[in-house]
């Protein structure tokens, strides 16, 4: 990998305390009393995987808030086990909001309004993280059954390909909303144009497929959120390596927590093995790619999601080495000043200015830092730590960052950027 002058520069310890105080202030300002919103204004509700990152970032600093964050999200869990990607705790306007999702029409939905989609299942890992840093066995026993139900939902309702991987049925379920990996399956959908114009979304996602996103959501809603519809009719079904790598990591987390919860670890270990085998058999082609189940082929666009399976400590050593080689090459980290671009920079779809099509994100940097720790790669872990802290020191707690010059993009005072900064700071001083 090409070395970058500057990434090994001395850490300015003198400002660590100030940065930590600023991060806590952002999270306090974004706290509604029941949950942390991702950012003021544009994202006024609770997003599922945002909350998992917030809970992990606060575990060492505000364990009470960390626990409250996860429990607040679990209030939105459906009787099916599905954890929705948005929980609407407040009446603030947002599109698409409760009138679009109509969760209240579904007998399995909770009393609080939610979306009808799910999100990357990071929550088992978040529970493990909270227990690791607090030792709170009572909280594990309280939250564990809900997360075991979430995993059963994924295994039964979302294994649309029949090989052990969970399929996302909408780009919003990936967490990487506008990733170019979704371009081919979206292009196969009908052209749709709605009369509404959401000005903020249009400005933030120019030339996106937002109308198709809404169309997909409405089709699923109108089918009663039935798993049979997803299996037989829904036109968007993709096996995502990041989603499934996170699921595998959460399976292993629940297996480790099972003795604390008085549960059997074996089902979680068996599920992890099924996911690992399917990732290698179905998504590997020199690196991990998403698979379009409707087209029956891999999507030949390498994104930061390709590195999600590195969260698996059981990933074969040759696949770890090959994945890390791609990560450190000029396709990703080797040609940018700031890790990790969300799309390989040599791809025609790469755009350093567009949401998930090029910018670097604190949360994916943090996940890859965890993967480096899992596989005993201290130099990579340190590089990701130092460079991510440098981003927030320079540009603030932004939603994402230009991978070449480090300038901030998207929202300011973004919650997971602040929360994960707290975690990076805690590790950087060895606490």
Secondary structure, DSSP 8 states (H G I E B T S, - for coil): ----TTTTS---GGGHHHHHHHHHHHHHHTB-SS-B-SBTTTB-SEEHHHHHHHHHHHTTT-HHHHHHHHHHHHTT--TTS---SEE--S----SS-HHHH-GGGSTTS-SS-B-S------HHHHHHHHHHHH--HHHHHHHHHHHHHHHHHHHHHS-TTSSS--EESSGGGGS-TT-GGGHHHHHTS-----S---HHHHHHSTT--HHHHHHHHHHHHHTTT-HHHHHHT-S--EE-HHHHHHHHHHHHHHHHHHHHHT--SHHHHHHHHHHHHHIIIIIBSSSB--EETTTTEE----BGGGGGGGG-TTS-HHHHHHHHHHHHSTTTGGG-SSS-BSB-TTSTT--TTSTTTT-B-HHHHHHHHHHHHHTT-HHHHHHHHHHHHHHHHHH-S-SEE-TTT--EES-SS-HHHHHHHHHHHHHHTT-
